[in-house]
Amino acid sequence: MLEDGEGWSKVVTFSGPSDEVEAWVAENFDSGIQSEAYKDDMTAAVERLGTGVQKQGDRLAEGVEGGVAFLVLVGQGETPEVHVAVRRTGR
């Protein structure tokens, strides 16, 4: 459930073996998630997920699906963390 109408809410955070995370990415993003962060704490990630969550090299995807805007961050390593933030767009 989204809170505060237009506010960003972290609604999903999970981790798992990298092959399972990559399977989730492939299932939910036709072209995968290719965009890599060039530095820690990029503005979009900080605004949506908070400071210290996103690191250089993490992959990011953002967009709008129906009436919901989203940002997905996929971490690195053997057991990457995935963070998903969403908000209603009012459309």
Secondary structure as GFF3:
##gff-version 3
##sequence-region A 1 91
A	DSSP	beta_strand	9	15	.	.	.	ID=ss1
A	DSSP	alpha_helix	18	28	.	.	.	ID=ss2
A	DSSP	alpha_helix	43	49	.	.	.	ID=ss3
A	DSSP	beta_strand	59	65	.	.	.	ID=ss4
A	DSSP	beta_strand	68	74	.	.	.	ID=ss5
A	DSSP	beta_strand	81	88	.	.	.	ID=ss6
###
